[in-house]
């Protein structure tokens, strides 16, 4: 669906004049995503940069941060925020196009917009995929991936991903251009300027391009992310079930060590709490990915399958669905940074993280990015003191 189709469906009106209410709401959504995403991702970049800088001098850095134990994860999170920030930098151009209904800028800015937009969107998805694999390996096979936890390895992985994605998107760099289309009679005086690759890319190449981008940019990451986090969850659940069975035979000994044994008499709830928390965290990450990218790719593929019966309603739906990749770029910093325990503790934002996660967290597993899953009850609690832990990985 090109810009001329948009003009025809809206009675030859463009931009805000075509659908005043719907476009106004859409512009507000883009504005909010831009503000939240820019502020959040800049906060992550600055915060992680400060933490890594302090780590170099070992000044006021938590003990678990020394020797690069979390450095590789923080580098991935920082890279994700940089890429998402670059995606969101295109929002002003998108707002301008939606408001006026046509492209107002130069040919070179058109090419730059399409290239930066698509390279960074796919790079963001690729980093999310690598993070899911890294977390699965760190939790389930910690000794097999110790060599991957160096700063050099992380930078090489990110550089290789960027290079491969740029090569895959060469057709965008070559074929994207500015086009001026005229409406058919009797409205031939109406022209619409668009920034697109669809008018110049050959049909056969266009279908192949969308096909391999759909496979590599959505299907493969969707399967990898889903499988890795589900297997991680099953692994941790089995370990906790094993721990519960082992600890069940030691209850009498624990009662002798601590007169206040109310917490021990409720082992099931205390062991299930971290499992429920981890399950929510995993489902939150997986659902957020699918919710943002599945409708987007559906809106790309449907016009290729059946473009003859698509009207103004589908156009409006597509305009709103196109916001979802920006929702992803605007929200990743919350899931992967703000709700990460180690990062919050390192930059001193624990209170904000607790406000988002909930105030009652006796057993904190804020995110699959956390490197340890521990069980503890504070000594100051009325239920006494029982401390134990199970390290599910050693990053």
MARROBA-393295 format. One record per residue (C-alpha): residue number from 0; chain; x, y, z; residue in three letters. Coordinates in steps of 0.5 Angstrom, whole numbers, padded with zeros to 4 digits, always signed. Example, Ala and Ser with C-alpha at 12.3 -4.5 7.8 and 13.67 -1.06 7.14 Angstrom:
<tortors>
+-----+---+-------+-------+-------+-----+
|   k | c |     u |     v |     w |   r |
+-----+---+-------+-------+-------+-----+
|   0 | A | +0025 | -0009 | +0016 | ALA |
|   1 | A | +0027 | -0002 | +0014 | SER |
+-----+---+-------+-------+-------+-----+
</tortors>
This chain:
<tortors>
+-----+---+-------+-------+-------+-----+
|   k | c |     u |     v |     w |   r |
+-----+---+-------+-------+-------+-----+
|   0 | A | +0000 | +0000 | +0000 | UNK |
|   1 | A | +0003 | +0006 | -0002 | UNK |
|   2 | A | +0002 | +0014 | -0001 | UNK |
|   3 | A | -0003 | +0014 | -0007 | UNK |
|   4 | A | -0007 | +0009 | -0004 | UNK |
|   5 | A | -0007 | +0013 | +0002 | UNK |
|   6 | A | -0009 | +0019 | -0001 | UNK |
|   7 | A | -0015 | +0015 | -0005 | UNK |
|   8 | A | -0018 | +0012 | +0001 | UNK |
|   9 | A | -0018 | +0018 | +0005 | UNK |
|  10 | A | -0022 | +0022 | -0001 | UNK |
|  11 | A | -0015 | +0025 | -0004 | UNK |
|  12 | A | -0014 | +0028 | +0003 | UNK |
|  13 | A | -0007 | +0027 | +0006 | UNK |
|  14 | A | -0004 | +0027 | +0013 | UNK |
|  15 | A | -0008 | +0030 | +0019 | UNK |
|  16 | A | -0014 | +0032 | +0014 | UNK |
|  17 | A | -0015 | +0025 | +0012 | UNK |
|  18 | A | -0017 | +0022 | +0019 | UNK |
|  19 | A | -0017 | +0028 | +0024 | UNK |
|  20 | A | -0018 | +0024 | +0030 | UNK |
|  21 | A | -0015 | +0018 | +0029 | UNK |
|  22 | A | -0008 | +0021 | +0026 | UNK |
|  23 | A | -0008 | +0026 | +0033 | UNK |
|  24 | A | -0009 | +0020 | +0037 | UNK |
|  25 | A | -0003 | +0016 | +0033 | UNK |
|  26 | A | +0001 | +0023 | +0034 | UNK |
|  27 | A | +0000 | +0023 | +0041 | UNK |
|  28 | A | +0002 | +0015 | +0042 | UNK |
|  29 | A | +0009 | +0017 | +0038 | UNK |
|  30 | A | +0010 | +0023 | +0042 | UNK |
|  31 | A | +0010 | +0019 | +0049 | UNK |
|  32 | A | +0014 | +0013 | +0046 | UNK |
|  33 | A | +0019 | +0018 | +0044 | UNK |
|  34 | A | +0020 | +0021 | +0050 | UNK |
|  35 | A | +0019 | +0015 | +0055 | UNK |
|  36 | A | +0024 | +0011 | +0050 | UNK |
|  37 | A | +0029 | +0017 | +0049 | UNK |
|  38 | A | +0029 | +0018 | +0057 | UNK |
|  39 | A | +0030 | +0011 | +0059 | UNK |
|  40 | A | +0035 | +0009 | +0054 | UNK |
|  41 | A | +0039 | +0015 | +0056 | UNK |
|  42 | A | +0039 | +0013 | +0063 | UNK |
|  43 | A | +0041 | +0006 | +0062 | UNK |
|  44 | A | +0047 | +0008 | +0057 | UNK |
|  45 | A | +0049 | +0013 | +0062 | UNK |
|  46 | A | +0048 | +0009 | +0068 | UNK |
|  47 | A | +0051 | +0002 | +0065 | UNK |
|  48 | A | +0057 | +0007 | +0063 | UNK |
|  49 | A | +0058 | +0010 | +0070 | UNK |
|  50 | A | +0058 | +0002 | +0073 | UNK |
|  51 | A | +0063 | +0000 | +0068 | UNK |
|  52 | A | +0067 | +0006 | +0069 | UNK |
|  53 | A | +0067 | +0005 | +0076 | UNK |
|  54 | A | +0069 | -0003 | +0075 | UNK |
|  55 | A | +0075 | -0001 | +0072 | UNK |
|  56 | A | +0078 | +0002 | +0078 | UNK |
|  57 | A | +0074 | -0002 | +0083 | UNK |
|  58 | A | +0071 | +0004 | +0087 | UNK |
|  59 | A | +0065 | +0003 | +0090 | UNK |
|  60 | A | +0063 | -0003 | +0086 | UNK |
|  61 | A | +0059 | -0009 | +0089 | UNK |
|  62 | A | +0063 | -0015 | +0090 | UNK |
|  63 | A | +0059 | -0019 | +0085 | UNK |
|  64 | A | +0061 | -0014 | +0080 | UNK |
|  65 | A | +0069 | -0015 | +0080 | UNK |
|  66 | A | +0073 | -0019 | +0075 | UNK |
|  67 | A | +0067 | -0018 | +0070 | UNK |
|  68 | A | +0062 | -0023 | +0073 | UNK |
|  69 | A | +0056 | -0018 | +0070 | UNK |
|  70 | A | +0060 | -0014 | +0065 | UNK |
|  71 | A | +0058 | -0018 | +0059 | UNK |
|  72 | A | +0051 | -0018 | +0061 | UNK |
|  73 | A | +0051 | -0010 | +0062 | UNK |
|  74 | A | +0055 | -0009 | +0055 | UNK |
|  75 | A | +0049 | -0013 | +0052 | UNK |
|  76 | A | +0044 | -0009 | +0056 | UNK |
|  77 | A | +0048 | -0002 | +0054 | UNK |
|  78 | A | +0048 | -0004 | +0047 | UNK |
|  79 | A | +0041 | -0006 | +0046 | UNK |
|  80 | A | +0039 | +0001 | +0049 | UNK |
|  81 | A | +0044 | +0005 | +0044 | UNK |
|  82 | A | +0041 | +0001 | +0038 | UNK |
|  83 | A | +0034 | +0002 | +0041 | UNK |
|  84 | A | +0036 | +0010 | +0042 | UNK |
|  85 | A | +0038 | +0010 | +0035 | UNK |
|  86 | A | +0031 | +0007 | +0033 | UNK |
|  87 | A | +0027 | +0012 | +0037 | UNK |
|  88 | A | +0031 | +0018 | +0033 | UNK |
|  89 | A | +0027 | +0016 | +0027 | UNK |
|  90 | A | +0020 | +0018 | +0031 | UNK |
|  91 | A | +0021 | +0025 | +0029 | UNK |
|  92 | A | +0021 | +0024 | +0021 | UNK |
|  93 | A | +0015 | +0019 | +0022 | UNK |
|  94 | A | +0011 | +0024 | +0026 | UNK |
|  95 | A | +0012 | +0029 | +0020 | UNK |
|  96 | A | +0010 | +0024 | +0015 | UNK |
|  97 | A | +0004 | +0022 | +0018 | UNK |
|  98 | A | +0002 | +0029 | +0020 | UNK |
|  99 | A | +0003 | +0032 | +0013 | UNK |
| 100 | A | +0002 | +0025 | +0009 | UNK |
| 101 | A | +0008 | +0025 | +0005 | UNK |
| 102 | A | +0015 | +0026 | +0005 | UNK |
| 103 | A | +0018 | +0033 | +0006 | UNK |
| 104 | A | +0026 | +0031 | +0006 | UNK |
| 105 | A | +0031 | +0030 | +0001 | UNK |
| 106 | A | +0033 | +0023 | -0002 | UNK |
| 107 | A | +0039 | +0022 | +0002 | UNK |
| 108 | A | +0035 | +0023 | +0008 | UNK |
| 109 | A | +0030 | +0018 | +0006 | UNK |
| 110 | A | +0036 | +0013 | +0005 | UNK |
| 111 | A | +0039 | +0014 | +0011 | UNK |
| 112 | A | +0032 | +0014 | +0015 | UNK |
| 113 | A | +0030 | +0007 | +0012 | UNK |
| 114 | A | +0037 | +0004 | +0013 | UNK |
| 115 | A | +0038 | +0006 | +0020 | UNK |
| 116 | A | +0031 | +0004 | +0022 | UNK |
| 117 | A | +0031 | -0003 | +0019 | UNK |
| 118 | A | +0038 | -0004 | +0021 | UNK |
| 119 | A | +0037 | -0002 | +0028 | UNK |
| 120 | A | +0030 | -0006 | +0029 | UNK |
| 121 | A | +0033 | -0012 | +0027 | UNK |
| 122 | A | +0040 | -0011 | +0031 | UNK |
| 123 | A | +0035 | -0010 | +0037 | UNK |
| 124 | A | +0032 | -0017 | +0036 | UNK |
| 125 | A | +0038 | -0020 | +0034 | UNK |
| 126 | A | +0041 | -0017 | +0041 | UNK |
| 127 | A | +0035 | -0020 | +0045 | UNK |
| 128 | A | +0036 | -0027 | +0042 | UNK |
| 129 | A | +0043 | -0027 | +0044 | UNK |
| 130 | A | +0041 | -0025 | +0051 | UNK |
| 131 | A | +0036 | -0031 | +0051 | UNK |
| 132 | A | +0042 | -0036 | +0049 | UNK |
| 133 | A | +0047 | -0033 | +0054 | UNK |
| 134 | A | +0042 | -0033 | +0060 | UNK |
| 135 | A | +0040 | -0040 | +0058 | UNK |
| 136 | A | +0047 | -0042 | +0057 | UNK |
| 137 | A | +0049 | -0038 | +0064 | UNK |
| 138 | A | +0044 | -0042 | +0068 | UNK |
| 139 | A | +0044 | -0049 | +0065 | UNK |
| 140 | A | +0051 | -0050 | +0062 | UNK |
| 141 | A | +0055 | -0045 | +0066 | UNK |
| 142 | A | +0062 | -0048 | +0065 | UNK |
| 143 | A | +0061 | -0049 | +0058 | UNK |
| 144 | A | +0060 | -0041 | +0056 | UNK |
| 145 | A | +0065 | -0038 | +0061 | UNK |
| 146 | A | +0070 | -0036 | +0055 | UNK |
| 147 | A | +0064 | -0032 | +0052 | UNK |
| 148 | A | +0064 | -0028 | +0058 | UNK |
| 149 | A | +0069 | -0023 | +0056 | UNK |
| 150 | A | +0068 | -0016 | +0054 | UNK |
| 151 | A | +0072 | -0017 | +0047 | UNK |
| 152 | A | +0067 | -0023 | +0046 | UNK |
| 153 | A | +0061 | -0019 | +0047 | UNK |
| 154 | A | +0064 | -0013 | +0042 | UNK |
| 155 | A | +0066 | -0018 | +0037 | UNK |
| 156 | A | +0059 | -0021 | +0037 | UNK |
| 157 | A | +0055 | -0015 | +0037 | UNK |
| 158 | A | +0060 | -0012 | +0031 | UNK |
| 159 | A | +0059 | -0019 | +0027 | UNK |
| 160 | A | +0051 | -0018 | +0028 | UNK |
| 161 | A | +0051 | -0011 | +0025 | UNK |
| 162 | A | +0055 | -0013 | +0019 | UNK |
| 163 | A | +0051 | -0019 | +0017 | UNK |
| 164 | A | +0045 | -0015 | +0018 | UNK |
| 165 | A | +0047 | -0009 | +0014 | UNK |
| 166 | A | +0049 | -0014 | +0008 | UNK |
| 167 | A | +0042 | -0017 | +0009 | UNK |
| 168 | A | +0039 | -0010 | +0008 | UNK |
| 169 | A | +0043 | -0008 | +0002 | UNK |
| 170 | A | +0037 | -0008 | -0002 | UNK |
| 171 | A | +0034 | -0002 | +0002 | UNK |
| 172 | A | +0040 | +0002 | +0001 | UNK |
| 173 | A | +0040 | +0001 | -0006 | UNK |
| 174 | A | +0033 | +0001 | -0008 | UNK |
| 175 | A | +0030 | +0006 | -0003 | UNK |
| 176 | A | +0028 | +0013 | -0006 | UNK |
| 177 | A | +0024 | +0019 | -0006 | UNK |
| 178 | A | +0018 | +0018 | -0011 | UNK |
| 179 | A | +0012 | +0023 | -0013 | UNK |
| 180 | A | +0006 | +0019 | -0015 | UNK |
| 181 | A | +0000 | +0023 | -0018 | UNK |
| 182 | A | -0007 | +0020 | -0017 | UNK |
| 183 | A | -0012 | +0018 | -0023 | UNK |
| 184 | A | -0017 | +0022 | -0027 | UNK |
| 185 | A | -0020 | +0026 | -0025 | UNK |
| 186 | A | -0016 | +0028 | -0019 | UNK |
| 187 | A | -0009 | +0028 | -0023 | UNK |
| 188 | A | -0007 | +0034 | -0020 | UNK |
| 189 | A | -0006 | +0031 | -0013 | UNK |
| 190 | A | +0001 | +0029 | -0012 | UNK |
| 191 | A | +0004 | +0025 | -0006 | UNK |
| 192 | A | +0011 | +0024 | -0005 | UNK |
| 193 | A | +0013 | +0018 | -0001 | UNK |
| 194 | A | +0020 | +0015 | +0001 | UNK |
| 195 | A | +0020 | +0008 | -0001 | UNK |
| 196 | A | +0023 | +0002 | -0004 | UNK |
| 197 | A | +0017 | -0002 | -0007 | UNK |
| 198 | A | +0016 | +0003 | -0013 | UNK |
| 199 | A | +0024 | +0001 | -0015 | UNK |
| 200 | A | +0025 | -0006 | -0013 | UNK |
| 201 | A | +0023 | -0011 | -0018 | UNK |
| 202 | A | +0017 | -0016 | -0015 | UNK |
| 203 | A | +0021 | -0022 | -0015 | UNK |
| 204 | A | +0027 | -0019 | -0011 | UNK |
| 205 | A | +0022 | -0016 | -0006 | UNK |
| 206 | A | +0018 | -0022 | -0005 | UNK |
| 207 | A | +0025 | -0026 | -0004 | UNK |
| 208 | A | +0027 | -0020 | +0001 | UNK |
| 209 | A | +0021 | -0020 | +0005 | UNK |
| 210 | A | +0021 | -0027 | +0006 | UNK |
| 211 | A | +0028 | -0028 | +0008 | UNK |
| 212 | A | +0027 | -0022 | +0013 | UNK |
| 213 | A | +0021 | -0025 | +0016 | UNK |
| 214 | A | +0025 | -0031 | +0017 | UNK |
| 215 | A | +0031 | -0029 | +0020 | UNK |
| 216 | A | +0028 | -0022 | +0023 | UNK |
| 217 | A | +0022 | -0026 | +0026 | UNK |
| 218 | A | +0021 | -0033 | +0026 | UNK |
| 219 | A | +0028 | -0035 | +0028 | UNK |
| 220 | A | +0029 | -0030 | +0034 | UNK |
| 221 | A | +0022 | -0032 | +0036 | UNK |
| 222 | A | +0023 | -0039 | +0036 | UNK |
| 223 | A | +0030 | -0038 | +0040 | UNK |
| 224 | A | +0027 | -0033 | +0045 | UNK |
| 225 | A | +0021 | -0038 | +0047 | UNK |
| 226 | A | +0025 | -0044 | +0047 | UNK |
| 227 | A | +0031 | -0041 | +0051 | UNK |
| 228 | A | +0027 | -0038 | +0056 | UNK |
| 229 | A | +0022 | -0044 | +0057 | UNK |
| 230 | A | +0028 | -0049 | +0058 | UNK |
| 231 | A | +0031 | -0044 | +0063 | UNK |
| 232 | A | +0025 | -0044 | +0067 | UNK |
| 233 | A | +0024 | -0051 | +0067 | UNK |
| 234 | A | +0031 | -0052 | +0069 | UNK |
| 235 | A | +0030 | -0048 | +0075 | UNK |
| 236 | A | +0024 | -0051 | +0077 | UNK |
| 237 | A | +0027 | -0058 | +0077 | UNK |
| 238 | A | +0033 | -0055 | +0081 | UNK |
| 239 | A | +0028 | -0052 | +0086 | UNK |
| 240 | A | +0023 | -0058 | +0087 | UNK |
| 241 | A | +0030 | -0062 | +0088 | UNK |
| 242 | A | +0032 | -0057 | +0093 | UNK |
| 243 | A | +0025 | -0058 | +0097 | UNK |
| 244 | A | +0025 | -0065 | +0097 | UNK |
| 245 | A | +0032 | -0065 | +0100 | UNK |
| 246 | A | +0031 | -0060 | +0105 | UNK |
| 247 | A | +0024 | -0063 | +0107 | UNK |
| 248 | A | +0028 | -0068 | +0111 | UNK |
| 249 | A | +0032 | -0063 | +0115 | UNK |
| 250 | A | +0027 | -0059 | +0118 | UNK |
| 251 | A | +0028 | -0062 | +0125 | UNK |
| 252 | A | +0035 | -0060 | +0125 | UNK |
| 253 | A | +0033 | -0053 | +0122 | UNK |
| 254 | A | +0028 | -0052 | +0128 | UNK |
| 255 | A | +0033 | -0054 | +0133 | UNK |
| 256 | A | +0038 | -0048 | +0130 | UNK |
| 257 | A | +0032 | -0043 | +0130 | UNK |
| 258 | A | +0027 | -0043 | +0135 | UNK |
| 259 | A | +0023 | -0038 | +0131 | UNK |
| 260 | A | +0021 | -0044 | +0126 | UNK |
| 261 | A | +0014 | -0041 | +0122 | UNK |
| 262 | A | +0018 | -0040 | +0116 | UNK |
| 263 | A | +0021 | -0047 | +0116 | UNK |
| 264 | A | +0014 | -0050 | +0117 | UNK |
| 265 | A | +0012 | -0047 | +0110 | UNK |
| 266 | A | +0017 | -0049 | +0106 | UNK |
| 267 | A | +0012 | -0050 | +0100 | UNK |
| 268 | A | +0010 | -0043 | +0099 | UNK |
| 269 | A | +0017 | -0040 | +0100 | UNK |
| 270 | A | +0020 | -0045 | +0095 | UNK |
| 271 | A | +0014 | -0043 | +0090 | UNK |
| 272 | A | +0015 | -0036 | +0091 | UNK |
| 273 | A | +0021 | -0035 | +0087 | UNK |
| 274 | A | +0019 | -0040 | +0082 | UNK |
| 275 | A | +0012 | -0036 | +0081 | UNK |
| 276 | A | +0017 | -0029 | +0080 | UNK |
| 277 | A | +0021 | -0032 | +0075 | UNK |
| 278 | A | +0015 | -0035 | +0071 | UNK |
| 279 | A | +0012 | -0028 | +0071 | UNK |
| 280 | A | +0019 | -0025 | +0069 | UNK |
| 281 | A | +0020 | -0030 | +0063 | UNK |
| 282 | A | +0013 | -0029 | +0061 | UNK |
| 283 | A | +0013 | -0022 | +0061 | UNK |
| 284 | A | +0020 | -0022 | +0057 | UNK |
| 285 | A | +0017 | -0027 | +0052 | UNK |
| 286 | A | +0010 | -0024 | +0051 | UNK |
| 287 | A | +0013 | -0017 | +0050 | UNK |
| 288 | A | +0017 | -0019 | +0044 | UNK |
| 289 | A | +0011 | -0023 | +0041 | UNK |
| 290 | A | +0006 | -0018 | +0042 | UNK |
| 291 | A | +0010 | -0012 | +0039 | UNK |
| 292 | A | +0013 | -0016 | +0033 | UNK |
| 293 | A | +0007 | -0021 | +0031 | UNK |
| 294 | A | +0002 | -0016 | +0029 | UNK |
| 295 | A | +0007 | -0012 | +0025 | UNK |
| 296 | A | +0010 | -0018 | +0021 | UNK |
| 297 | A | +0002 | -0020 | +0020 | UNK |
| 298 | A | +0001 | -0013 | +0017 | UNK |
| 299 | A | +0007 | -0013 | +0012 | UNK |
| 300 | A | +0005 | -0020 | +0010 | UNK |
| 301 | A | -0003 | -0019 | +0009 | UNK |
| 302 | A | -0002 | -0014 | +0003 | UNK |
| 303 | A | +0002 | -0019 | +0000 | UNK |
| 304 | A | -0003 | -0024 | +0000 | UNK |
| 305 | A | -0009 | -0020 | -0001 | UNK |
| 306 | A | -0008 | -0013 | -0003 | UNK |
| 307 | A | -0015 | -0012 | -0007 | UNK |
| 308 | A | -0020 | -0012 | -0001 | UNK |
| 309 | A | -0016 | -0008 | +0003 | UNK |
| 310 | A | -0020 | -0001 | +0005 | UNK |
| 311 | A | -0019 | +0005 | +0010 | UNK |
| 312 | A | -0020 | +0001 | +0016 | UNK |
| 313 | A | -0014 | -0004 | +0015 | UNK |
| 314 | A | -0010 | +0003 | +0013 | UNK |
| 315 | A | -0012 | +0005 | +0020 | UNK |
| 316 | A | -0010 | -0001 | +0023 | UNK |
| 317 | A | -0004 | -0002 | +0020 | UNK |
| 318 | A | -0002 | +0005 | +0022 | UNK |
| 319 | A | -0003 | +0004 | +0029 | UNK |
| 320 | A | +0001 | -0003 | +0028 | UNK |
| 321 | A | +0007 | +0000 | +0026 | UNK |
| 322 | A | +0008 | +0003 | +0033 | UNK |
| 323 | A | +0009 | -0003 | +0036 | UNK |
| 324 | A | +0017 | -0004 | +0034 | UNK |
| 325 | A | +0017 | +0003 | +0037 | UNK |
| 326 | A | +0014 | +0000 | +0043 | UNK |
| 327 | A | +0019 | -0005 | +0043 | UNK |
| 328 | A | +0025 | +0000 | +0043 | UNK |
| 329 | A | +0021 | +0004 | +0048 | UNK |
| 330 | A | +0020 | -0001 | +0053 | UNK |
| 331 | A | +0026 | -0006 | +0053 | UNK |
| 332 | A | +0030 | -0002 | +0058 | UNK |
| 333 | A | +0025 | -0003 | +0063 | UNK |
| 334 | A | +0025 | -0010 | +0062 | UNK |
| 335 | A | +0032 | -0011 | +0061 | UNK |
| 336 | A | +0035 | -0006 | +0065 | UNK |
| 337 | A | +0031 | -0003 | +0070 | UNK |
| 338 | A | +0028 | -0009 | +0073 | UNK |
| 339 | A | +0035 | -0012 | +0073 | UNK |
| 340 | A | +0037 | -0013 | +0080 | UNK |
| 341 | A | +0044 | -0012 | +0079 | UNK |
| 342 | A | +0044 | -0006 | +0075 | UNK |
| 343 | A | +0039 | -0003 | +0080 | UNK |
| 344 | A | +0044 | -0004 | +0086 | UNK |
| 345 | A | +0050 | -0002 | +0082 | UNK |
| 346 | A | +0046 | +0005 | +0080 | UNK |
| 347 | A | +0042 | +0006 | +0087 | UNK |
| 348 | A | +0035 | +0005 | +0084 | UNK |
| 349 | A | +0033 | -0001 | +0088 | UNK |
| 350 | A | +0026 | +0003 | +0090 | UNK |
| 351 | A | +0024 | +0005 | +0083 | UNK |
| 352 | A | +0025 | -0002 | +0081 | UNK |
| 353 | A | +0021 | -0005 | +0087 | UNK |
| 354 | A | +0015 | +0000 | +0086 | UNK |
| 355 | A | +0015 | -0003 | +0079 | UNK |
| 356 | A | +0015 | -0010 | +0081 | UNK |
| 357 | A | +0011 | -0010 | +0088 | UNK |
| 358 | A | +0013 | -0008 | +0095 | UNK |
| 359 | A | +0013 | -0015 | +0098 | UNK |
| 360 | A | +0019 | -0019 | +0095 | UNK |
| 361 | A | +0022 | -0024 | +0100 | UNK |
| 362 | A | +0025 | -0028 | +0095 | UNK |
| 363 | A | +0027 | -0023 | +0089 | UNK |
| 364 | A | +0028 | -0026 | +0082 | UNK |
| 365 | A | +0027 | -0019 | +0078 | UNK |
| 366 | A | +0029 | -0022 | +0071 | UNK |
| 367 | A | +0032 | -0027 | +0067 | UNK |
| 368 | A | +0038 | -0023 | +0067 | UNK |
| 369 | A | +0040 | -0024 | +0074 | UNK |
| 370 | A | +0045 | -0029 | +0075 | UNK |
| 371 | A | +0043 | -0032 | +0081 | UNK |
| 372 | A | +0037 | -0035 | +0084 | UNK |
| 373 | A | +0037 | -0035 | +0092 | UNK |
| 374 | A | +0032 | -0036 | +0097 | UNK |
| 375 | A | +0033 | -0032 | +0104 | UNK |
| 376 | A | +0029 | -0029 | +0110 | UNK |
| 377 | A | +0032 | -0023 | +0113 | UNK |
| 378 | A | +0034 | -0024 | +0120 | UNK |
| 379 | A | +0030 | -0018 | +0122 | UNK |
| 380 | A | +0023 | -0021 | +0120 | UNK |
| 381 | A | +0018 | -0024 | +0125 | UNK |
| 382 | A | +0019 | -0031 | +0122 | UNK |
| 383 | A | +0026 | -0031 | +0124 | UNK |
| 384 | A | +0032 | -0033 | +0120 | UNK |
| 385 | A | +0033 | -0038 | +0115 | UNK |
| 386 | A | +0038 | -0037 | +0110 | UNK |
| 387 | A | +0040 | -0041 | +0104 | UNK |
| 388 | A | +0042 | -0041 | +0097 | UNK |
| 389 | A | +0042 | -0044 | +0090 | UNK |
| 390 | A | +0047 | -0041 | +0085 | UNK |
| 391 | A | +0044 | -0043 | +0078 | UNK |
| 392 | A | +0050 | -0040 | +0074 | UNK |
| 393 | A | +0056 | -0037 | +0076 | UNK |
| 394 | A | +0057 | -0031 | +0071 | UNK |
+-----+---+-------+-------+-------+-----+
</tortors>
